[in-house]
Amino acid sequence: GASLMITADCGITGVKEVALANELGLDVIVTDHHQVGEEGLPQAIAVLNPHRKECDYPFRFLSGVGLAFKLAIGVRNGLHSVGRKKEDLPNLKRHLDLFALGTIADVAPLTGENHILTRHGLGVLSTSAKPGLVALKEVAGIVGNVDARSVGFGLGPRLNAAGRLGKADSGLHLLTTTDLSVAKALAQELEQTNQERKEIQEETFLEAESLMRNEIDVDSQRVIVLASEIFHPGVIGIAASKFVDKYHRPTVLIALEDGIGKGSGRSIPKFNLFKAFTDCSSHLIQFGGHAYAAGLSIQEENVAAFSDAMNAVGHRHLSEEDLIPEVKIDTTLDISQINFTLYKNISMLEPFGAENPVPSFQSQNIKIKEVKYIGKEKNHVRFRAVQGRGQIEVVAFNFASIFESLDTAPEQFDIAYELHLNSWNGREKLELRLLDIRGV
């Protein structure tokens, strides 16, 4: 039987579980990037975690896949040091595609070492011959170069969908199969599962919104905590993220079953969710995570007290101003300054993602022309921004209601946006993606 267990992206708070494994004669190596729990480190033969107090590794933001990759490097170096020839050892550069996929999908900071390895990994991913990745790109409609957005919104959600709905083996088999026909069948299965996930996620989000309207006054809450037996535990993290985007408050959604709740929380920049859970740990069975995302388990009867405790922490650490969403502007541009040279220079900073966001700009005193409502439900807007002799097309996703209520009296507006390259049928053009707008 097995004599060694290696964890990936978990185990740092599993003190009891690792102790049991030791009793059963198993050696354990823990690789986990989450925060160390109050009980301290598990008694494993090795614990790879950049958040250990005694860890002096210079980069502390490797994700779970990053730590697994570092372990693989260590094993490879160890084998070489005891006489194995380099040509007989795996070329780990070929697996940087998996590093990039996991780092982006886990929303790890794309800075420092993560940025460098993910940049190279996206190049490997773009040309990867791994059957699973070839098939996954095919069902996601991704052709040619793969960027961070393609991973974050295309590959990652499809791969994660299986685990969210309790079928994680499909993703594992997809990434490990060497048979392209098997990979294509698994990718189609994941595509179907992802569609199911989207439907369940929307149902959970709408149920949570209904529950919030009926049970709490959101304006009085620093932290939103909602629990229901209707919530699906596999999608509450994504639904919580949507709450944060819409209401700009830390949000914890708890799926209840048989008196036990499994919760997932997401947060805003000024509120450390893991520390808040630590402060409220007397109400919890178990918890883990980091500043922006964390999970928990809780007895159903403790949910109300936990909600009160979280809001008490929220009132101590969050002001009213902290709950107002901000659009951070990097610099001001005239429309006439926007061109392909600027876009290419910005692209040199890719990949963009967590802690390395897409640069955002503002242009002032803009005239709006040719407003069109687009999309199946006409909830998006396309218009032409004109400033002096400069003009460019702007796409505003989910801005229809804002445009309908916008005071049309001002002749000019200030707009905040990101620069985007629209590629269609072999033709490319620059356009702006609207972030915010105000009348002058």
JOZI-V883616 format. One record per pair of residues at least 24 apart in sequence whose C-alpha atoms are under 10 Angstrom apart, sorted by the first residue. I is the first residue (numbers start at 1). J is the second residue. Records with the same first field share a line. If there is no record, write none. Layout:
I=J / J
//
This chain:
1=26
2=26 / 27
3=27 / 28
4=28 / 29 / 45
5=29 / 30 / 44
6=30 / 31 / 44 / 46 / 47 / 68
7=31 / 32 / 47 / 48 / 64 / 68
8=32 / 33 / 48 / 63 / 64 / 65 / 66 / 67 / 68
9=33 / 34 / 49 / 63 / 64 / 65 / 66 / 67 / 68
10=34 / 64 / 288 / 289
11=36 / 41 / 42 / 44 / 47 / 288
12=36 / 37 / 39 / 40 / 41 / 42 / 44 / 47 / 48 / 49 / 52 / 288 / 289
13=37 / 38 / 39 / 40 / 41 / 42 / 286 / 287 / 288 / 289
14=39 / 40 / 41 / 42 / 43 / 286 / 288
15=39 / 40 / 41 / 42 / 43 / 44
16=42 / 43
17=42 / 43
18=42 / 43 / 44
19=43 / 44
29=71
30=67 / 68
31=63 / 64 / 65 / 66 / 67 / 68 / 70 / 71
32=62 / 63 / 64 / 65 / 66 / 67 / 68
33=60 / 61 / 62 / 63 / 64 / 65 / 66 / 67 / 289 / 290
34=61 / 62 / 63 / 64 / 274 / 288 / 289 / 290 / 291 / 293 / 294
35=274 / 275 / 288 / 289 / 290 / 291 / 294
36=288 / 289 / 290
37=274 / 278 / 286 / 287 / 288 / 289
38=278 / 281
58=112 / 113
59=111 / 112 / 113 / 114
60=109 / 112 / 113
61=103 / 108 / 109 / 110 / 111 / 112 / 113 / 114
62=103 / 108 / 109 / 110 / 111 / 112 / 113 / 114
63=99 / 102 / 103 / 104 / 105 / 106 / 107 / 108 / 109 / 114
64=99 / 102 / 103 / 106 / 108
65=98 / 99 / 100 / 101 / 102 / 103 / 106
66=96 / 98 / 99 / 100 / 102 / 103 / 108 / 113 / 114 / 117 / 118
67=99
68=99
69=95 / 96 / 98 / 99
93=117 / 120 / 121 / 124
94=121 / 124 / 125 / 128 / 129 / 130
95=121 / 124 / 125 / 128 / 130
96=120 / 121 / 122 / 123 / 124 / 125 / 128
97=121 / 122 / 123 / 124 / 125 / 126 / 127 / 128 / 130 / 133
98=122 / 124 / 125 / 128 / 133 / 175
99=125
100=124 / 125 / 147 / 148 / 151 / 351
101=125 / 133 / 148 / 150 / 151 / 152 / 155 / 156 / 159
102=151 / 152 / 156
103=148 / 151 / 152 / 156
104=148 / 149 / 150 / 151 / 152 / 153 / 155 / 156 / 351 / 352 / 353 / 354
105=148 / 149 / 151 / 152 / 153 / 154 / 155 / 156 / 157 / 159 / 160
106=152 / 156 / 160 / 354
107=152 / 293 / 353 / 354 / 355
108=353 / 354 / 355
109=352 / 353 / 354 / 355 / 356 / 357
110=148 / 350 / 351 / 352 / 353 / 354 / 355 / 356 / 357
111=351 / 352 / 353 / 354 / 355 / 356
114=351
115=349 / 350 / 351 / 352 / 353 / 356
116=350 / 351
118=147 / 148 / 350 / 351
119=147 / 148 / 349 / 350 / 351 / 352
120=351
121=146 / 147
122=146 / 147 / 148 / 151 / 351
123=147
125=151
129=178 / 180
130=174 / 175 / 176 / 177 / 178 / 179 / 180 / 183
131=174 / 175 / 176 / 177 / 178 / 179 / 180 / 181 / 182 / 183 / 184
132=171 / 172 / 173 / 174 / 175 / 176 / 177 / 178 / 179 / 180 / 181 / 182 / 183 / 184 / 185 / 186 / 187
133=174 / 175 / 176 / 180 / 183 / 184 / 187
134=175 / 180 / 183 / 184 / 187
135=174 / 175 / 180 / 181 / 182 / 183 / 184 / 185 / 186 / 187 / 188
136=174 / 175 / 183 / 184 / 186 / 187 / 188 / 190 / 191
137=187
138=184 / 187 / 188
139=184 / 187 / 188 / 190 / 191
140=187 / 188 / 191
147=350 / 351 / 352
148=350 / 351 / 352 / 353
149=351 / 352 / 353
152=353
157=190 / 191 / 194 / 197 / 198
158=187 / 188 / 189 / 190 / 191 / 192 / 193 / 194 / 195 / 197
159=187 / 190 / 191 / 193 / 194
160=190 / 193 / 194 / 197 / 234
161=190 / 191 / 192 / 193 / 194 / 195 / 196 / 197 / 198 / 234 / 235
162=189 / 190 / 191 / 192 / 193 / 194 / 196 / 197 / 234
163=193 / 234 / 235
164=193 / 194 / 197 / 232 / 233 / 234 / 235 / 236 / 237
165=193 / 194 / 196 / 197 / 200 / 232 / 233 / 234 / 235
166=233 / 234
167=193
197=232 / 234 / 235
198=235 / 238
200=231 / 232 / 234 / 235 / 236 / 239
201=231 / 232 / 233 / 234 / 235 / 236 / 237 / 238 / 239
202=235 / 238 / 239 / 242
203=230 / 231 / 232 / 235 / 239
204=228 / 230 / 231 / 232 / 233 / 235 / 236 / 238 / 239 / 240 / 253 / 255
205=231 / 232 / 235 / 236 / 238 / 239 / 240 / 241 / 242 / 243 / 253
206=239
207=231
208=236 / 239 / 240 / 243 / 253 / 254
209=239 / 243
218=247 / 249
219=247 / 249 / 320 / 323
220=311 / 315
221=249 / 250 / 307 / 308 / 310 / 311 / 312 / 314 / 315
222=248 / 249 / 250 / 251 / 310 / 311 / 312 / 313 / 314 / 315 / 316 / 317 / 318 / 319 / 320 / 322 / 323
223=248 / 249 / 250 / 251 / 252 / 267 / 271 / 307 / 308 / 309 / 310 / 311 / 312 / 313 / 314 / 315 / 318
224=248 / 249 / 250 / 251 / 252 / 253 / 265 / 307 / 310 / 311 / 314
225=250 / 251 / 252 / 253 / 254 / 263 / 264 / 265 / 303 / 304 / 306 / 307 / 308 / 310 / 311
226=251 / 252 / 253 / 254 / 255 / 263 / 303 / 304 / 307
227=252 / 253 / 254 / 255 / 256 / 261 / 262 / 263 / 300 / 303 / 304 / 307
228=253 / 254 / 255 / 256 / 257 / 261 / 300
229=254 / 255 / 256 / 257 / 258 / 259 / 260 / 261
230=254 / 255 / 256 / 257
231=255 / 256 / 257 / 262 / 263
232=256 / 257 / 262
233=257 / 261 / 262 / 263 / 264
234=262 / 263 / 264
235=264
236=262 / 263 / 264 / 265 / 266
237=263 / 264 / 265 / 266 / 293 / 294 / 295
238=264 / 265 / 266
239=264 / 265 / 266
240=264 / 265 / 266 / 267 / 293
241=265 / 266 / 267 / 268 / 292 / 293
242=266
243=267
244=268 / 325
245=325
246=325
247=323 / 324 / 325
248=322 / 323 / 324 / 325 / 326
249=314 / 318 / 322 / 323 / 324 / 325
250=292 / 293 / 310 / 311 / 314 / 323
251=293
252=293 / 294 / 295 / 296 / 307 / 310
253=295 / 296
254=295 / 296 / 297 / 298 / 300 / 303
255=297 / 298 / 300
256=297 / 298 / 299 / 300
257=299 / 300
258=299 / 300
259=298 / 299 / 300 / 301
260=285 / 297 / 298 / 299 / 300 / 301 / 302 / 303
261=285 / 296 / 297 / 298 / 299 / 300 / 301 / 302 / 303
262=286 / 287 / 295 / 296 / 297 / 298 / 299 / 300
263=287 / 294 / 295 / 296 / 297 / 298
264=288 / 289 / 293 / 294 / 295 / 296 / 297
265=289 / 291 / 292 / 293 / 294 / 295 / 296
266=290 / 291 / 292 / 293 / 294 / 295
267=291 / 292 / 293 / 294
268=292 / 293 / 322 / 323 / 325
269=322
270=314 / 317 / 318 / 319 / 322 / 323
271=313 / 314 / 317 / 318 / 322
272=314 / 317
273=310 / 314
275=313
276=309 / 310 / 311 / 312 / 313 / 314 / 317
277=306 / 309 / 310 / 313
279=309 / 310 / 313
280=305 / 306 / 307 / 308 / 309 / 310 / 312 / 313
281=306 / 309
282=306 / 309
283=307 / 309
326=436
327=360 / 361 / 416 / 417 / 435 / 436
328=359 / 360 / 361 / 362 / 416 / 435
329=359 / 360 / 361 / 362 / 416 / 417 / 418
330=358 / 359 / 360 / 361 / 362
331=359 / 360 / 361 / 362 / 363 / 416
332=360 / 361 / 362 / 363 / 364 / 416
333=361 / 362 / 363 / 364
334=361 / 362 / 363 / 364 / 365 / 366 / 386 / 387 / 388 / 390 / 391
335=362 / 363 / 364 / 366 / 385 / 386 / 387 / 388 / 389 / 390 / 391 / 392
336=386 / 387 / 388 / 389 / 390 / 391 / 392
337=390
338=390 / 391 / 392 / 419 / 430 / 431 / 432
339=419 / 429 / 430 / 431
340=421 / 429 / 430
342=419
343=419 / 420 / 421 / 430
344=421
346=419
358=417 / 418 / 419 / 420
359=417 / 418 / 419
360=416 / 417 / 418 / 419 / 433 / 434 / 435
361=415 / 416 / 417 / 418 / 419 / 432 / 434 / 435
362=414 / 415 / 416 / 417 / 418 / 434 / 435 / 436 / 437
363=387 / 413 / 414 / 415 / 416 / 417 / 437
364=412 / 413 / 414 / 415 / 416 / 437 / 438 / 439 / 440
365=410 / 411 / 412 / 413 / 414 / 415 / 438 / 439 / 440
366=390 / 391 / 411 / 412 / 413 / 414 / 415 / 439 / 440
367=391 / 410 / 411 / 412 / 413 / 414
368=393 / 394 / 411 / 412 / 413
369=393
371=403
372=400
373=399 / 400 / 403
374=398 / 400
379=403
381=434
382=432 / 433 / 434
383=432
384=431 / 432
385=413 / 415 / 431 / 432
386=412
387=412
392=429 / 430 / 431 / 432
393=429 / 430 / 431 / 432 / 433
394=418 / 419 / 420 / 430 / 431 / 432 / 433 / 434
395=420 / 431 / 432 / 433 / 434 / 435
396=432 / 433 / 434 / 435 / 436 / 437
397=433 / 434 / 435
398=434
399=434 / 435 / 436 / 437
402=436 / 437
403=437
406=437 / 438 / 439
407=438 / 439
408=439
409=439 / 440
410=438 / 439 / 440
411=439 / 440
412=438 / 439 / 440
413=437 / 438 / 439 / 440
414=438 / 439 / 440
415=439
//
